[in-house]
Amino acid sequence: MDGTPSLTIRRSLTLGLLIAGYTGYYACRSNLSVAQTMIIQDLGAAGVSAEAAKLGLGAAISLGILAYALGKPFAGPLADFFGGRAGFLGGMAGSIACTVAFAMSGTLPAFTAIWAGNRLVQSFGWAGAIKVVSRWFPPSRYGTAMGLLSLSFLFGDAAARLAMGRLIDLGFGWRGIFLASAGILSGLLVINGLWLRESPAELGLPEPDAGDASVYGKGGDRPRASGLRKLLVPLLRSPSFWLVCGLSLGLTLLRESFNAWSPTYFAESLGLSRADAARASSLFPLFGGISVLLAGYLGDRLGRAGRGAVILAGLSLAGLGLLALGMGDFGRSQRIPIALVAAVAFCLLGPYSYLAGAISLDLGGKHGGATASGFVDAAGYLGGALAGWGLARTSIDFGWRGVFLALAVVAWASAAVAMIYLLAQRRAELRTEDTAVDMNHEMPSLYERIERIFTDRGDSAYFGEDVTQSEHALQSAHLAEREGASAELIVAALLHDIGHLVAGHDEDLADRGIDGRHEETGPAWLSEAFGLSVIEPIRLHVAAKRYLCAVDPAYAGSLSEASRQSLTLQGGPFDAEGVAEFEANPHHRDAIRLRRWDDTAKVPGLDVPGLSHYRGIIESAVGAGAR
């Protein structure tokens, strides 16, 4: 993982929390698959025939998948508008309530209604996780990050099934399994609630740049969507987006078929006990998890077209495995069909993990990645809805051989779509290479990077004031230049709040009780170019406010309401020890001057020189000053 040690550690912690939390989601999802035969038996004791119970639970599975699909187009945009953490935690809480309610019920209508509700609230979890990942990881790590996160629904699913098999051995009924699942998810909800953060900016760490390769161009780096039409139209106009939706429809149908029915297939066709069938079904997500890790590794190294190639190869081989399951004569062997199911998982689930993961982030960046993922998943689960009642009916009418032959056709049809997607991505890469040649491989200068940041984000409001971020920065630099400050101090005045722009801080950050610690983010971004005479006044300009409030009683009264609000979040006036420590810094006087300009540079409509006026000053200050 890229970044400073503290950022790397926090990224790892964030990913670990998401993986653990989404594993808990699957404990409250795979429980129905594992417990189906026990529920069918209980319903039989209540007078429901085995066929009617099987079809009824199949209908519940299908309606649950449909509810999950219908929730996705809402979950994605909500995450892009309001953040991912709330959706991730809210989905956990809702699933806990539904799982407990399912355990307390006992009729097919109740099972169907509650299961649909459970899948609906769970639809908010993945979109929330996608949004959080987009804020923490750069595009060059999307494949690896999403591959690791996908382990939550593969290794986590496998672990849940193995644990449930053990509970069955211990004599647990299906109600006990459901209550145990709810307990696991409850513990994970508490842990994520305490430690999960929306963005590294909340901890004063830099938020990665999403680049301009998404359907939103440079806007793909903006973490908050500004309007529904602006969010949706670029996606809906992208041919690649529609191809990915088509792939998702086919691959999700394949995956959900095995998730829902593999324990029943192993029990009915191979004669395994309920506990052994539950354990054997864990091989599908287990081998799929290995595939996802490999696919994630390859995806970051092969690029977008490379991901398309992995999808095409995986689907072609999965079709062969499904054909073998449908046409093979295994005699009394249990191992061969179980091994073939594991092989299909290995070929299928790595490609599947790209669609609502790394590829959705490719399409939408941090601006619309959750929305892209939501619609891609929605398309997929509309197809996956056929895995319930449709496969139940197929297995009754044509047996499990008929089921696998039908799934082989789905795999190869999806492979044809993957071929079209691969060709489209390869053409896009060739166009990018041609553009790079035309530009003679020129890298943007420091000034050009600063100009881009101000162009992309400088028009946002300056935290409760009547000026924008750009206006505030330019007014500060103008005041410094007017007072005859050095080139280094003028640059410090111009860029003292660039930490807000680099991190993508929202305008209501302080209203939400968050200190963005921009005085650390900005210097970290600038430190490779400038010396301490630029960096230290920027790093100390918040401390200078706290210092002046401590030593000058009149100063605190002169602050704007927004500055007083941020002062509270920043720790308030210094005590005597803080004053002494601040005065000991050799750059503290420059920081105080910068603070005075900062407090004054909030005049709406003031006519001052533009950013280009400072290009020469910025270039002259690069590398100046002691390090």
C-alpha positions, 0 to 999 in steps of 0.5 A, a space after each residue: 500500500 502507498 503512503 506514509 506509515 500512519 496512512 498505510 496503517 489506517 488504510 489496513 485498519 479500514 480495509 480490515 474493518 470493512 472485511 470483518 463487517 461484510 463477513 458479518 453480513 454474510 453470516 446473516 445471508 448464508 444462514 438460509 442456504 445452510 438451514 433450508 433442509 431443516 426449515 423444510 422439515 419443520 414446515 413438513 411437521 406443520 403439514 406443508 409438503 416437501 415440494 411446496 416448502 422447497 418452492 416456497 423457500 425458493 420464492 423467498 430466495 428470489 424475492 429476497 434477491 429482487 429486494 436486494 436488487 431494487 435497493 441497490 440503485 438507491 443505496 449507491 447514490 445515497 452513499 455518493 451524496 451522504 457518505 458510505 459509513 452511515 449506509 454500511 453501519 445502517 445495513 448491519 443494524 437492519 439485518 440484525 433486526 430482520 435475522 432475529 425476526 426470521 428466527 421468531 417466525 414459522 410460516 412461509 409468508 412470514 419467512 418470505 416477507 422478512 427475508 425480502 426485508 433482510 436483503 433490502 437493508 443489506 443492499 446498503 452495505 456494499 455501496 457504503 463499503 465501495 464509497 469508503 474504499 474510494 476515499 481511502 485508496 488510489 486507482 492503482 490499488 482498486 483491484 487489490 483493495 477490492 479483491 481483499 474486500 471481496 474476501 468478506 463474501 467468499 472466505 467469510 461466507 466459507 467460514 460462516 458455513 463451516 461454523 454453521 455446520 459445527 453448530 448443527 453437529 452440536 445440535 443447534 436447530 435452524 432458529 439457533 443458527 439464525 440467532 447466532 448469526 445475528 449475534 456475530 453481526 451485532 458484535 461487528 457493528 459495535 467494532 465498526 461503529 467505534 473505529 471505521 472512518 469515512 475518509 483519511 481526511 477525518 484523521 488529518 491524512 491526505 485523501 488520494 487523487 482519483 485521477 480523471 479516467 472515470 466517466 466524470 473526467 476530472 470530476 471523478 475526484 470530487 468525493 460528494 455528488 452535487 446533483 442526481 442528473 450530473 451523477 447519473 447521466 455520464 454513467 448512462 451514456 457510457 457503453 462500458 457501463 452497460 456492458 458491465 451491467 450485462 456481465 453482472 446479470 449473468 455472473 450474479 445468476 451463476 454465483 447466486 445459484 451456487 450460494 442458494 442451492 449447493 448444500 441442497 444439491 450435495 444432500 439430494 444428489 450426492 447423499 451427504 448429511 446436512 452438516 457435511 453438505 454445509 461444509 462441502 458448500 463452503 468450498 465454493 466461496 473458499 476457492 472463489 476467495 483464492 481466485 479473487 486474490 489472484 484476480 485482484 493482483 492481476 487487475 492492478 497490473 494488467 489495467 482495465 483491458 487486462 481485467 476484461 481478459 481475466 473475465 473472458 478466460 474465467 467464464 470460458 473455463 467455468 462454462 466447461 466445468 458446468 458442462 461437465 457437471 451436467 453431462 458427467 457420469 460420476 457413479 457413486 463418487 462424491 469427490 469429483 462433483 464437489 471438486 468440479 463445483 470448487 473449480 467453477 468457483 475458482 474460474 467464476 468468482 475472481 471475474 465476478 469480484 471485478 464488476 461491482 468492485 474495481 471496475 465500478 470504481 474505474 467507471 465512477 471514481 470517488 465521485 460516483 463509484 458507489 452509484 456505478 456499483 449500485 446499478 451494476 449490482 442491481 442488474 446482477 441481482 435481477 438476474 440472480 433472482 432466477 436462482 431461487 424459484 427458477 432453479 427450484 423449478 428446473 431441479 424438479 422438472 429436469 434434475 440437477 443435470 438440467 440445472 448445470 447445463 442451463 448454467 453452462 449456457 449462461 456462462 458462455 453467453 456472458 463470455 461473449 459479452 466479456 469479449 465485447 467489453 475487452 475489445 472496448 477497453 483495449 480501444 480505450 487504452 490505445 486512445 490513451 497511449 496515442 494521447 500520451 504520445 501526442 503530449 510527448 509524455 510531459 508531466 505536469 509541473 508543480 504549478 500546473 498541479 496546484 492550478 488543477 486543484 484550485 480549478 477542480 475544487 477551489 470554487 467550493 465555499 470557504 467553511 461558513 464564510 462568504 468567499 470561496 476557497 480560491 478567493 480566500 487563498 488569493 486574498 491571503 497571498 495578495 495581503 502578503 505580497 502587499 506587505 512585502 513578504 518574502 516569496 516563501 511566505 507569499 506562497 505559504 499564504 497562498 497555499 495555507 489551506 490547500 490541505 482542505 482541497 487535497 483532502 476533498 473536505 466538505 463544506 459542512 465539515 465543522 458542522 459535523 464536529 470534524 477537525 480535518 487537520 488540514 494544517 497537516 495534510 497540506 504540508 505533507 502534500 507540499 513537502 517534496 517541493 518546498 522547504 521549511 520557510 514555506 512548510 512551517 508557517 502553513 503547519 503552524 497557522 492553526 497553532 498561531 490562532 490558538 496562540 493569539 487567543 491565549 496571549 491577546 484577549 482582543 483577538 478572540 473577539 475579532 474572529 468570525 463565527 466560523 473561525 470560533 467554531 473551528 477553534 473549538 474543534 482544534 483544541 481552543 486557546 493554548 495553555 502556558 505550555 502550549 504558548 511556550 512551545 509555539 514561541 520556541 519554533 523559529 518560524 512562529 513569527 511568520 506563522 502569526 503574520 500568515 494567521 493575520 492575513 488568513 483572518 482578513 482574507 474573507 471579503 466578498 467580491 474583492 478584486 485581486 490578482 489571479 493564480 497565474 500572477 503567482 506562478 513565478 513566485 511559486 517556482 522561485 520558492 521551490 526548494 528554498 529554505 532549510 529542510 
